[in-house]
Amino acid sequence: MIMFWILVAALIGMALAFILPPLLRPAPLDSAPAQDALNLEVFQQRLCELEADLSTGFLDQDQYAAARRDLERELLHDLADAPGAPSAQLSAAQTHSSAGRWLALALSVAIPALAVALYWQLGNLNVINQLQTAATTPAPAPAQDAPALADLVARLEARLKKDASNVEGWLMLGRTQFALDARQQGLAAVTKAYELAPTQTEVMLAYAEALAAASDDRSLAGRPTELVDAVLAREPTNPTARWLRGMTSYQQGDFVTAVATWQAILAELEPGGEEANNLQLMIDEATRRGAVTAPAPVLNTSPAAIQLDSQAVRDAPLQTAEPAVLTAEAAVETASAAPAPVAMNAAIAVTVALDPALAAQTTPDQAVFIFARAAHGAPMPLAAVRLLVKELPQTVTLDDSAAVSPALRLSTATEVIVGARISASGEAMPHAGDLEGETAPLPLRTTEAVTVTIDRVRQ
């Protein structure tokens, strides 16, 4: 409050500095010529005229002397009757100066009193405290995605009750429901859009993907394939339909056809772009799987596999608003076939702890990814488990059931590095600022428990 009143006094002082100086400054004396001076000037002019008349002979000496006496007599008369101008001017200046000082004194008292009275009635005396509190109070945490999506669902449902023929609205509702993992509700919404526009290409493809996404095995066989083929029959270059047709071949174990189909799409994409990179991952996976003889396709429903997918592809239906409901790598997961059985299902018991020095940088609900990757070779995790910070310390088991990709399982490695990472963003992909820790290379066949301490910040 002391600072507040200091600021008030400074502002009032600045206001008075503009108002008071003109009032306190003495009035200047009249600089116009005095009456005596004017009379003398007139006398000099008329005297010059008389002398000129005398020299030209217009007046004789007697006439000149008489005229001069009259002129001098008039001058004496004018000088005797003139008022004391300097004294009068001085008196007026003194009167003005005295009035100005009294007005300045009155304003010096009135302005501060009026300003304080008005602020007391209309102002906020606690504004400085409020500003200080606001400056020291941390910003509220951003709203989570789930409540925002739930609000969107409610708004869409309310709008569709009034306009049930809105095809785009039903499609958007379906995609949002799938994003919330409400698969049956999402399928119902997309089905409604298909009933309204069964021949619209976007709706047909969205319905095909919704049928696959809502099924237990996420298979495109049956009705989804029929819809995709119907679109390709009239639009052979449709990229979404071609991608889905390649996925159908992939799920059926025809990896050669899948690679050929996707390679044709890849040639049309911008090199190095996100879509091209994601599609290349799928092509590489199909190429690896086509190089070996695989048994019948099985589903990879490992939560770790889903968590460690490429973030951009995993979130594609929500972020890009494409008609697809299934994402590219999620479809690869669900279609992936397990490699030939191995002699031993390797397993590693991992105890994960957080260094107390880093505890202040975390929140209880942040995601913790515990993984094992090959010590030599691709950096892709072979197995992974997801926990929360509030569950630490915790012991988990990494084995083939937690495989990220069926083609790359823990039991295929001989030496691994075990690590754990706390994701600041909640994403499976690592980012600068994440907290992490890992072990040195370990032989896979060890039966001893492994301890991983999260003790450093990722740069």
LUMZABA-639705 format. One line per 8 residues: number of its first residue (from 1); their letters; for each residue z, x, y of C-alpha. Coordinates in pm, 1 decimal. Layout:
NUM	a	Z/X/Y ~ ...
//
This chain:
1	mimfwilv	0.0/0.0/0.0 ~ 62.9/292.9/235.8 ~ -298.3/402.5/201.0 ~ -408.3/46.6/274.7 ~ -223.7/29.9/606.1 ~ -347.0/376.5/701.8 ~ -702.4/254.0/651.7 ~ -627.3/-58.2/857.6
9	aaligmal	-490.1/150.4/1145.8 ~ -791.8/380.8/1135.3 ~ -1035.0/89.4/1152.7 ~ -848.4/-71.6/1443.0 ~ -838.6/262.8/1625.6 ~ -1216.2/295.9/1584.7 ~ -1265.5/-52.0/1731.4 ~ -1045.0/23.1/2033.1
17	afilppll	-1226.7/352.9/2088.1 ~ -1541.4/156.1/2166.8 ~ -1373.5/-108.3/2384.9 ~ -1111.8/69.9/2599.6 ~ -1294.7/365.3/2762.0 ~ -1524.7/148.9/2979.8 ~ -1223.6/-52.8/3098.6 ~ -1014.6/252.8/3184.7
25	rpapldsa	-1294.5/439.6/3363.8 ~ -1256.2/410.1/3752.0 ~ -1527.1/218.4/3934.0 ~ -1767.4/448.7/4124.7 ~ -1764.8/434.5/4505.7 ~ -2060.3/276.6/4676.0 ~ -2313.4/551.7/4730.6 ~ -2527.1/350.1/4977.6
33	paqdalnl	-2550.1/489.9/5338.2 ~ -2268.3/385.8/5576.6 ~ -2347.3/160.5/5876.7 ~ -2273.5/442.8/6129.2 ~ -2527.7/661.1/5964.7 ~ -2786.4/385.9/5992.1 ~ -2710.8/330.7/6358.2 ~ -2746.0/701.7/6433.6
41	evfqqrlc	-3075.9/716.1/6249.0 ~ -3211.4/422.1/6453.6 ~ -3090.4/589.9/6776.1 ~ -3268.9/913.4/6688.9 ~ -3594.4/732.0/6617.9 ~ -3588.7/534.2/6944.9 ~ -3491.8/847.7/7142.8 ~ -3792.0/1028.5/6998.3
49	eleadlst	-4011.5/739.6/7106.3 ~ -3878.7/757.5/7466.8 ~ -3939.0/1131.6/7482.3 ~ -4291.7/1076.1/7355.0 ~ -4355.1/815.8/7628.4 ~ -4217.1/1055.8/7892.6 ~ -4440.2/1341.0/7779.3 ~ -4751.5/1126.8/7784.4
57	gfldqdqy	-4672.7/990.0/8128.6 ~ -4622.1/636.5/8011.9 ~ -4267.3/655.6/8161.3 ~ -4154.7/850.0/8468.6 ~ -3827.7/1043.0/8482.2 ~ -3622.4/757.8/8630.0 ~ -3748.8/506.6/8372.6 ~ -3678.1/750.2/8092.5
65	aaarrdle	-3322.0/810.9/8216.3 ~ -3249.9/437.7/8248.6 ~ -3387.0/364.1/7900.4 ~ -3188.4/646.5/7750.7 ~ -2864.9/523.3/7907.5 ~ -2929.0/177.2/7764.3 ~ -2997.3/327.8/7423.8 ~ -2678.7/536.4/7431.0
73	rellhdla	-2477.5/233.9/7544.0 ~ -2609.3/29.4/7248.2 ~ -2520.9/312.6/7008.6 ~ -2164.2/328.4/7139.9 ~ -2136.3/-46.7/7105.9 ~ -2264.4/-42.4/6745.1 ~ -2031.5/240.7/6645.3 ~ -1731.2/64.4/6792.0
81	dapgapsa	-1806.2/-261.9/6601.5 ~ -1878.3/-103.1/6252.3 ~ -1601.4/-161.8/5982.1 ~ -1426.5/123.5/5801.5 ~ -1663.6/128.1/5499.6 ~ -1505.8/421.2/5312.0 ~ -1162.0/262.4/5326.2 ~ -1297.7/-73.5/5210.3
89	qlsaaqth	-1485.2/87.9/4919.2 ~ -1178.8/283.7/4812.2 ~ -967.2/-30.4/4819.7 ~ -1219.1/-221.4/4605.1 ~ -1235.5/64.6/4353.4 ~ -859.4/73.2/4325.3 ~ -848.5/-301.4/4266.4 ~ -1113.3/-276.1/3991.0
97	ssagrwla	-934.9/14.4/3822.6 ~ -604.6/-170.9/3817.2 ~ -763.7/-481.0/3662.8 ~ -936.9/-267.8/3397.7 ~ -612.5/-101.8/3296.1 ~ -440.0/-437.8/3253.7 ~ -729.9/-573.2/3045.9 ~ -732.4/-258.5/2831.2
105	lalsvaip	-358.2/-294.0/2770.4 ~ -399.7/-658.9/2674.7 ~ -682.1/-582.3/2429.5 ~ -486.5/-291.6/2277.9 ~ -218.6/-540.1/2176.5 ~ -433.5/-844.9/2104.6 ~ -697.7/-688.2/1878.7 ~ -458.9/-529.8/1623.0
113	alavalyw	-237.1/-839.6/1622.2 ~ -536.1/-1072.6/1568.7 ~ -688.9/-851.7/1295.9 ~ -363.3/-827.8/1099.6 ~ -296.5/-1201.3/1137.5 ~ -644.3/-1295.7/1011.6 ~ -626.7/-1059.7/715.2 ~ -281.6/-1186.7/628.6
121	qlgnlnvi	-423.3/-1538.1/605.7 ~ -766.2/-1469.3/453.8 ~ -748.0/-1127.0/285.9 ~ -616.6/-997.1/-46.1 ~ -321.7/-759.2/-9.8 ~ -345.6/-651.1/-375.6 ~ -710.4/-549.6/-369.5 ~ -635.3/-174.9/-386.1
129	nqlqtaat	-402.3/-218.0/-683.4 ~ -665.3/-430.9/-856.2 ~ -933.6/-169.2/-796.9 ~ -708.7/105.5/-931.0 ~ -627.1/-101.5/-1237.8 ~ -994.2/-175.5/-1298.4 ~ -1080.7/193.1/-1267.7 ~ -821.3/298.4/-1524.5
137	tpapapaq	-879.1/13.3/-1770.9 ~ -1126.8/104.1/-2047.5 ~ -1438.6/-107.3/-2069.5 ~ -1425.1/-380.5/-2333.5 ~ -1594.0/-301.1/-2660.1 ~ -1944.8/-443.2/-2691.4 ~ -1978.0/-761.5/-2886.8 ~ -2064.5/-719.9/-3250.4
145	dapaladl	-2406.4/-818.5/-3379.0 ~ -2277.2/-1080.3/-3624.1 ~ -2122.9/-1315.1/-3362.2 ~ -2437.9/-1278.6/-3150.1 ~ -2657.3/-1373.4/-3445.3 ~ -2425.0/-1659.5/-3533.1 ~ -2459.8/-1789.5/-3177.5 ~ -2835.3/-1758.4/-3204.8
153	varlearl	-2833.5/-1957.8/-3527.1 ~ -2629.7/-2233.1/-3362.6 ~ -2863.9/-2250.6/-3064.5 ~ -3173.6/-2255.0/-3284.9 ~ -3032.8/-2527.9/-3503.8 ~ -2945.8/-2737.2/-3198.5 ~ -3295.0/-2691.5/-3056.8 ~ -3463.8/-2774.2/-3387.7
161	kkdasnve	-3267.8/-3097.6/-3413.0 ~ -3445.1/-3207.1/-3095.7 ~ -3782.1/-3053.7/-3186.2 ~ -3817.1/-3048.6/-3563.6 ~ -4190.4/-2970.6/-3540.2 ~ -4136.0/-2625.8/-3384.5 ~ -4287.1/-2390.2/-3642.6 ~ -4192.8/-2071.8/-3455.1
169	gwlmlgrt	-3836.8/-2196.4/-3421.9 ~ -3804.7/-2248.9/-3799.1 ~ -3946.4/-1902.7/-3867.1 ~ -3705.2/-1743.4/-3622.9 ~ -3414.8/-1933.3/-3774.7 ~ -3516.8/-1816.0/-4120.9 ~ -3537.0/-1450.0/-4017.3 ~ -3198.5/-1472.9/-3848.7
177	qfaldarq	-3040.6/-1628.8/-4156.6 ~ -3181.8/-1350.9/-4374.2 ~ -3041.0/-1095.6/-4128.7 ~ -2700.4/-1257.2/-4181.6 ~ -2756.6/-1233.5/-4559.5 ~ -2766.5/-1614.1/-4583.8 ~ -3067.0/-1605.4/-4814.9 ~ -3075.5/-1967.1/-4924.6
185	qglaavtk	-3038.6/-2096.2/-4568.0 ~ -3311.7/-1855.3/-4459.8 ~ -3542.3/-1976.0/-4736.9 ~ -3477.4/-2338.5/-4639.7 ~ -3574.4/-2269.6/-4277.1 ~ -3892.8/-2080.4/-4370.0 ~ -3979.7/-2353.8/-4620.7 ~ -3958.9/-2607.7/-4338.3
193	ayelaptq	-4202.6/-2397.7/-4134.0 ~ -4438.1/-2380.0/-4435.4 ~ -4426.6/-2758.2/-4476.7 ~ -4529.9/-2794.8/-4111.6 ~ -4808.7/-2533.1/-4120.2 ~ -4906.8/-2454.5/-4483.0 ~ -5239.7/-2294.9/-4384.3 ~ -5117.4/-2072.6/-4101.4
201	tevmlaya	-5143.0/-1707.2/-4205.3 ~ -4815.2/-1594.8/-4050.6 ~ -4627.8/-1882.1/-4209.7 ~ -4783.6/-1826.4/-4553.2 ~ -4683.2/-1460.9/-4557.6 ~ -4336.0/-1533.6/-4424.3 ~ -4289.5/-1797.2/-4694.7 ~ -4406.8/-1554.9/-4965.5
209	ealaaasd	-4156.9/-1293.1/-4853.8 ~ -3879.9/-1548.3/-4816.3 ~ -3933.8/-1664.6/-5174.7 ~ -3908.9/-1304.6/-5294.5 ~ -3609.8/-1218.4/-5075.6 ~ -3415.7/-1524.7/-5189.2 ~ -3472.3/-1459.3/-5559.4 ~ -3225.6/-1262.0/-5766.1
217	drslagrp	-3475.9/-986.6/-5849.6 ~ -3665.4/-1001.3/-5518.6 ~ -3989.3/-1013.3/-5712.3 ~ -4320.4/-1112.1/-5556.5 ~ -4454.5/-1238.3/-5889.8 ~ -4562.2/-1600.5/-5914.5 ~ -4586.4/-1819.4/-5607.6 ~ -4546.4/-1531.4/-5353.6
225	telvdavl	-4844.4/-1348.0/-5508.0 ~ -5052.0/-1666.6/-5496.0 ~ -4980.9/-1701.9/-5124.8 ~ -5066.8/-1337.9/-5056.3 ~ -5393.0/-1365.1/-5250.1 ~ -5481.3/-1681.2/-5058.9 ~ -5440.6/-1497.3/-4729.0 ~ -5646.0/-1199.7/-4849.8
233	areptnpt	-5924.3/-1431.6/-4965.2 ~ -5988.1/-1536.4/-4605.8 ~ -5849.9/-1232.1/-4419.8 ~ -5920.6/-923.4/-4634.6 ~ -5805.0/-685.7/-4360.2 ~ -5469.2/-850.3/-4290.1 ~ -5223.4/-554.1/-4298.0 ~ -4916.0/-753.7/-4399.4
241	arwlrgmt	-5097.5/-922.2/-4687.0 ~ -5238.4/-587.0/-4804.7 ~ -4893.3/-429.6/-4788.2 ~ -4746.8/-711.6/-4996.5 ~ -5032.0/-685.5/-5247.3 ~ -4953.6/-316.9/-5284.9 ~ -4587.9/-406.0/-5336.1 ~ -4686.2/-652.4/-5606.9
249	syqqgdfv	-4873.3/-374.2/-5786.9 ~ -4573.0/-145.2/-5743.4 ~ -4335.6/-400.2/-5894.4 ~ -4572.4/-445.8/-6190.0 ~ -4572.6/-70.8/-6255.0 ~ -4932.7/-21.9/-6135.8 ~ -4845.0/270.7/-5909.8 ~ -5203.9/395.8/-5880.4
257	tavatwqa	-5318.0/66.6/-5728.8 ~ -5012.0/52.1/-5502.9 ~ -5079.2/403.2/-5368.6 ~ -5448.0/328.3/-5310.0 ~ -5365.1/6.5/-5125.1 ~ -5103.6/166.6/-4903.7 ~ -5316.3/475.3/-4835.6 ~ -5586.0/248.3/-4691.9
265	ilaelepg	-5327.4/92.6/-4458.1 ~ -5185.8/433.4/-4365.7 ~ -5528.0/551.5/-4249.7 ~ -5526.6/272.5/-3989.4 ~ -5181.9/353.2/-3846.0 ~ -5101.2/597.4/-3568.5 ~ -5025.8/936.9/-3729.0 ~ -4662.7/1039.5/-3689.3
273	geeannlq	-4552.9/691.7/-3582.5 ~ -4250.8/514.7/-3727.2 ~ -4459.1/269.3/-3930.8 ~ -4674.8/550.8/-4066.9 ~ -4370.8/758.6/-4164.7 ~ -4204.5/466.5/-4341.5 ~ -4521.2/380.6/-4531.5 ~ -4561.6/745.2/-4629.8
281	lmideatr	-4214.7/736.3/-4785.0 ~ -4322.8/444.2/-5000.7 ~ -4644.8/620.4/-5098.6 ~ -4451.7/934.1/-5195.8 ~ -4213.2/729.0/-5407.6 ~ -4500.2/550.8/-5583.1 ~ -4676.6/882.4/-5637.5 ~ -4367.2/1034.0/-5800.6
289	rgavtapa	-4317.1/731.3/-6019.8 ~ -4683.4/723.8/-6118.3 ~ -4659.7/1082.3/-6240.8 ~ -4423.6/983.9/-6528.5 ~ -4427.5/711.2/-6788.4 ~ -4159.8/464.0/-6684.4 ~ -4007.3/175.1/-6876.2 ~ -4019.2/-181.2/-6752.7
297	pvlntspa	-3915.7/-219.4/-6387.2 ~ -3547.4/-285.5/-6322.1 ~ -3368.8/-371.2/-6001.7 ~ -3171.6/-117.0/-5802.3 ~ -2897.2/-325.6/-5646.1 ~ -2667.6/-33.9/-5564.7 ~ -2491.3/-101.4/-5230.7 ~ -2513.5/267.5/-5153.3
305	aiqldsqa	-2891.0/258.5/-5188.6 ~ -2911.0/-24.5/-4941.7 ~ -2673.8/146.9/-4698.9 ~ -2865.3/476.4/-4702.5 ~ -3211.8/328.9/-4640.6 ~ -3406.1/435.2/-4335.5 ~ -3247.3/245.7/-4047.2 ~ -3571.7/164.0/-3870.7
313	vrdaplqt	-3725.7/1.4/-4177.4 ~ -3403.3/-161.9/-4288.0 ~ -3366.7/-344.4/-3956.4 ~ -3736.5/-421.9/-3909.4 ~ -3723.7/-804.4/-3950.4 ~ -3454.9/-836.3/-3683.5 ~ -3569.8/-573.5/-3434.3 ~ -3949.1/-609.5/-3443.5
321	aepavlta	-3964.9/-985.4/-3500.1 ~ -4249.5/-938.8/-3752.8 ~ -4315.1/-1229.6/-3985.3 ~ -4188.5/-1026.2/-4279.3 ~ -3849.0/-1114.9/-4421.6 ~ -3829.5/-830.0/-4674.2 ~ -3821.7/-478.7/-4532.4 ~ -4042.0/-200.0/-4660.8
329	eaavetas	-3780.2/25.1/-4820.2 ~ -3565.6/-267.4/-4932.6 ~ -3867.7/-389.0/-5124.5 ~ -3915.1/-42.2/-5271.0 ~ -3552.7/-47.1/-5385.7 ~ -3572.3/-382.9/-5552.0 ~ -3898.1/-290.9/-5721.1 ~ -3795.6/60.6/-5827.5
337	aapapvam	-3792.4/128.0/-6199.3 ~ -3529.3/349.2/-6358.1 ~ -3644.6/683.2/-6500.8 ~ -3612.4/767.7/-6864.1 ~ -3252.3/780.4/-6985.2 ~ -3077.4/1114.2/-6967.7 ~ -2839.0/1258.6/-7215.5 ~ -2539.2/1239.0/-6993.0
345	naaiavtv	-2428.8/1009.1/-6709.6 ~ -2274.5/1265.8/-6473.6 ~ -1979.5/1162.1/-6258.6 ~ -1772.8/1326.8/-5986.4 ~ -1431.6/1208.5/-5867.8 ~ -1408.9/1265.4/-5493.5 ~ -1094.9/1239.7/-5278.3 ~ -1181.1/1196.5/-4911.0
353	aldpalaa	-933.0/1257.3/-4628.1 ~ -959.4/1269.2/-4248.5 ~ -827.7/1565.3/-4051.6 ~ -543.3/1428.9/-3831.2 ~ -682.4/1625.5/-3536.8 ~ -991.8/1399.5/-3539.6 ~ -814.7/1071.5/-3605.6 ~ -807.8/979.5/-3235.9
361	qttpdqav	-1190.0/987.0/-3230.2 ~ -1223.9/710.1/-3489.2 ~ -1160.2/338.4/-3520.9 ~ -1035.4/164.9/-3836.5 ~ -1359.5/-26.3/-3901.0 ~ -1602.2/265.2/-3869.3 ~ -1817.8/330.6/-4175.8 ~ -1752.0/630.1/-4401.4
369	fifaraah	-2039.9/748.4/-4623.3 ~ -1939.7/961.5/-4924.4 ~ -2234.3/1127.5/-5096.2 ~ -2354.2/1399.2/-5330.3 ~ -2684.1/1580.3/-5280.0 ~ -2862.5/1855.0/-5466.7 ~ -2755.3/2201.2/-5358.8 ~ -3117.7/2313.9/-5382.9
377	gapmplaa	-3405.5/2082.3/-5304.8 ~ -3452.8/1763.9/-5105.4 ~ -3163.7/1670.5/-4870.3 ~ -3176.7/1305.4/-4982.2 ~ -2841.2/1193.6/-5132.8 ~ -2840.1/1145.7/-5509.1 ~ -2541.3/910.6/-5504.5 ~ -2341.1/749.6/-5228.0
385	vrllvkel	-2049.6/515.8/-5166.7 ~ -1954.6/343.0/-4842.6 ~ -1594.6/290.6/-4723.5 ~ -1413.6/225.3/-4395.5 ~ -1193.9/466.7/-4199.7 ~ -889.8/245.9/-4253.5 ~ -926.6/298.9/-4630.7 ~ -881.2/676.7/-4604.5
393	pqtvtldd	-754.6/874.3/-4782.1 ~ -936.2/737.6/-5085.3 ~ -1066.1/856.9/-5420.8 ~ -1406.6/734.0/-5536.6 ~ -1639.8/814.8/-5822.8 ~ -1998.7/919.7/-5768.4 ~ -2227.6/863.8/-6066.3 ~ -2570.6/724.7/-6152.7
401	saavspal	-2457.5/369.3/-6077.0 ~ -2431.6/475.8/-5710.2 ~ -2779.6/628.3/-5707.5 ~ -2968.9/599.9/-5380.6 ~ -3307.5/608.1/-5557.0 ~ -3370.3/553.9/-5928.6 ~ -3611.3/846.7/-5920.9 ~ -3339.5/1079.9/-5790.1
409	rlstatev	-3014.7/1032.5/-5977.6 ~ -2702.9/1245.0/-5987.6 ~ -2753.3/1337.7/-6353.2 ~ -3086.7/1505.6/-6270.8 ~ -2914.8/1785.1/-6073.1 ~ -2732.7/2091.6/-6198.5 ~ -2552.2/2189.1/-5878.7 ~ -2452.4/1956.3/-5595.8
417	ivgarisa	-2285.4/1951.4/-5254.1 ~ -2037.3/1670.0/-5197.0 ~ -1979.0/1546.3/-4843.7 ~ -1839.5/1264.1/-4634.3 ~ -1939.8/1141.9/-4289.8 ~ -1791.8/892.3/-4042.3 ~ -2078.6/721.9/-3862.7 ~ -2008.5/656.7/-3495.4
425	sgeampha	-2308.7/422.9/-3476.4 ~ -2249.5/250.3/-3810.2 ~ -2590.4/368.3/-3932.6 ~ -2645.9/547.9/-4259.3 ~ -2871.8/808.1/-4097.0 ~ -2670.9/1098.4/-3948.5 ~ -2647.6/1139.6/-3570.3 ~ -2493.1/1391.2/-3335.4
433	gdlegeta	-2129.3/1303.3/-3273.5 ~ -2058.5/1184.9/-3628.8 ~ -1752.3/1332.9/-3798.3 ~ -1823.7/1505.8/-4128.1 ~ -1713.6/1749.2/-4392.4 ~ -1854.8/1883.9/-4719.5 ~ -1792.1/2121.3/-5005.3 ~ -1964.5/2435.7/-5114.7
441	plplrtte	-2217.5/2401.4/-5401.4 ~ -2045.7/2279.8/-5718.4 ~ -2160.5/2272.6/-6080.8 ~ -2234.6/1912.2/-6171.4 ~ -2065.3/1916.7/-6512.4 ~ -1720.8/1990.0/-6368.5 ~ -1452.9/1739.7/-6460.7 ~ -1212.8/1840.9/-6185.8
449	avtvtidr	-1155.9/1614.0/-5886.3 ~ -1323.0/1725.0/-5564.4 ~ -1150.2/1704.1/-5226.3 ~ -1354.2/1658.2/-4907.8 ~ -1185.7/1678.1/-4567.7 ~ -1367.6/1537.0/-4266.8 ~ -1284.9/1809.7/-4019.5 ~ -1577.6/1872.0/-3782.5
457	vrq	-1809.5/1697.3/-3537.1 ~ -2177.7/1694.6/-3615.7 ~ -2384.4/1871.2/-3346.4
//
